[in-house]
Amino acid sequence: MARQPACSLSPDEVEFFNEGCNRFDRGAFWHAHESWEDLWNMLKGRDAPSQDILLIQGLIQTAALLLHHERKNSIGIVKQWAKLYPKLEGWRLAWGLNIELHLNTVETYVEDVDNWSLVASDHQLPQA
């Protein structure tokens, strides 16, 4: 199912989004989660479209999943995947990111459970 284009972000929202992206790309998943949570709260506060609120929530959950991967927490990975997949499925591009490619790459970390051959911090957010 294709999604409507993501809403425009205010300058303050862009700042939190970019901060989260930069932190994510440095492998600072917890800090990315925190930046994106600030954005999530801003979007909820201005009654942004629910699909966009779920989009940022899905990105937050990908950061949590990769943190679980670093810690070799199989259960945490599987639970996060079950929560984030429906939120990101159907997105192609949003806010300058290739969400579809990101979701496909995150899935490889789910498939890596109990093998632990991948390094979570190697994953960079794919640009649109």
N, C-alpha and C positions, 0 to 999 in steps of 0.2 A: 504494500500500500504506500503510494507516494504521499509525502507530506506537503503542506503549504509552506512557502518560504518562511524562514524564521523572522521574527520581528526585529526591527532596528533596535540597537542598544544605545542608551544615552552615553555621553562621555564618561560618567562615573561607572556605568555598567561595563563599558569597554575596558576601563582600567582594571576592574576586578577580573574580567574575562581574560585579558592578556596576561595579567599577573599569574593567574591559575595556569594558563598555557605554558608560560615560561618556567614555572615551578615544575609542572608535569614533565616537560622536556628535559629538565635537569635531574629527573628521578626523585624529586621531592614530592612524593605523592600525597603525603599527609597535608603539606602546606598548600598544594594545588587544591585539594579537597576544601580547605578552609577558605581560600580565595573564592572558589566557585560557590561555596555555601553563602558567602556574602552576596554574590550576584543572584543566587536563587532567592534569597530573602528580599532583595530589591525587586525582582520580577514579580514575586507574589504580592508585594506591597503596592505595586502599581497595576495589579490585575492584568498582567500580561497574558497572552493566550496560553491555555493549559498545555498545549503541545510544546511550547518553548520552556515552560517551567519544568516539564518532564524531560526535555532535552538536556538542560543543565543538570538536573538531578541524575540523569543517566551518565553524564560525564563525570560527575562526582563519584558515582558508583564504580566507574572504570578505574578511577584513581584508587579507590578502596580495594578493588579486586587486585590490582597490581601490587599494592602494599601487602595484601594477603599472600600473593605469589612470592614476594621477597621473603616472607616469614614462613613459607612452605605450609600454609594453612589451607588444606584441601577443602574443608567444609566451608570456610569463609569465601573461597573462590567460587564454589558451586552456588552458594546462596546469593552472592552478588550478581553472578551471571543471570540467575533466574529473575532478579529484580531489574537489572539494567537492560536486558535484551529487548523486552517489549517497549521500553522507552525510546530506544535508539533505532529499532527496526523501522525501515521505511524512509529514514532520512538518507539523503544522498550528500548534499552539501549544506552547511549552515555556518554562519559567522566566520567564514574564511577557512573552515575545516572540511575535510572529506570524511564525513561521519561514517559513511558506508565502509570505507577502507579501514577506518579506525576500529569499527565494530568487528570486521573480519579479522583484523590483527589481534584484538583482545581475545577473540575466540581461540586463537592458537595457544594463548596462555591457559585457558580453561582445559584445552586438550593436553597440555603439558603437565597437568596435575599428576603427581607421583613419579614423574620422570625428572622434572626440575632441570631440563636441559636449556631452557630459555632464561635470559636475564631481563627482569622487568624493566630496569632502567635503560635498556637498549631501545625500548619503544618510544618513538617520537610521534607527536600528533601530526597526521598527514594534512598538508595544506591543500586547499581546494584548487 
